[in-house]
Amino acid sequence: MTFTLHHAPDFASTIVRLALEELELPHTLAIVDFDSGALDSAEYRRVNPVGLIPALETDDGPMFETGAILLWLVDKTGRLGPGPNDHDRPAFLSWLFFTSNALHQAALAMFYPHRPAGEANTDAARATAHDQVVSRLGLIESLIANQQPRWLSADHPGVLGLYIGVLVRWLTSLPPEPYRINLAEFPNLRAVLVALERRPSVQRVAADEGLGDQPFTKAGA
Ligand SMILES: N[C@@H](CCC(=O)N[C@@H](CS)C(=O)NCC(=O)O)C(=O)O
């Protein structure tokens, strides 16, 4: 398998890069110069018609959407998440789609509140998105505390932890106060992310992208 990841450091493509690195799948990084309008170019739109980062070129064609790429990597390799015939596949799929549709989207609304709400309403939009993020992280915290799923645990690496780890990194550092998320309020999630960020694959990516040695739990510290 050969891969080209269209990437910008500490963007959503970092989530995919972490999965490729943990899976030890060789890949080429194509750095996207988004400031110069590269996302709108016809060439880039051929790999991601939506014009966002990431895009992953595979032997089977290009892919976009972080969650879809992660799921495809799990299925292709049989690693980092339950496969189609595993009994815990339904729960895994539910939480992966929840992370992509609900947590990631609310996080984006916190970082770019003018996009859904317009410049005049950014404070209200950010406050709403903040409450959504807190409640959605709370659901993930309860999931880990009550069910201890193998696919989101301190003992086993998985794509969902990598995905949530990068989102938490941003949520604990990018929003202005008082909207910044305090990871101490989610101790079970924090424990999973601490274990994950110690893995050599995460450390390699973090060093290369300048994310610090605790990229998920000490962002901005
Ligand atoms: N739902 C998309 C969201 C991707 C996304 O928002 N990417 C951001 C980077 S983190 C981006 O490309 N931003 C550039 C822009 O919005 O112009 C996914 O999961 O792939």
The ligand as a MOL file (V3000), in Angstrom:
LIG
                    3D

  0  0  0     0  0            999 V3000
M  V30 BEGIN CTAB
M  V30 COUNTS 20 19 0 0 0
M  V30 BEGIN ATOM
M  V30 1 N -15.1180 17.1510 8.4800 0
M  V30 2 C -13.7940 17.4160 7.9550 0
M  V30 3 C -13.2600 18.6860 8.5970 0
M  V30 4 C -11.8750 18.9950 8.1060 0
M  V30 5 C -11.4500 20.4090 8.4730 0
M  V30 6 O -12.2100 21.2110 9.0270 0
M  V30 7 N -10.1930 20.7380 8.1410 0
M  V30 8 C -9.6550 22.0510 8.4470 0
M  V30 9 C -8.2860 21.9150 9.0830 0
M  V30 10 S -8.3320 21.2720 10.7160 0
M  V30 11 C -9.4530 22.8370 7.1800 0
M  V30 12 O -9.1560 22.2640 6.1390 0
M  V30 13 N -9.5790 24.1640 7.2640 0
M  V30 14 C -9.3350 25.0440 6.1790 0
M  V30 15 C -10.5150 25.9050 5.9290 0
M  V30 16 O -11.5360 25.7350 6.6020 0
M  V30 17 O -10.4070 26.7460 5.0370 0
M  V30 18 C -12.8880 16.2360 8.2370 0
M  V30 19 O -13.0400 15.6250 9.3000 0
M  V30 20 O -12.0390 15.9130 7.4060 0
M  V30 END ATOM
M  V30 BEGIN BOND
M  V30 1 1 1 2
M  V30 2 1 2 3
M  V30 3 1 2 18
M  V30 4 1 3 4
M  V30 5 1 4 5
M  V30 6 2 5 6
M  V30 7 1 5 7
M  V30 8 1 7 8
M  V30 9 1 8 9
M  V30 10 1 8 11
M  V30 11 1 9 10
M  V30 12 2 11 12
M  V30 13 1 11 13
M  V30 14 1 13 14
M  V30 15 1 14 15
M  V30 16 2 15 16
M  V30 17 1 15 17
M  V30 18 2 18 19
M  V30 19 1 18 20
M  V30 END BOND
M  V30 END CTAB
M  END
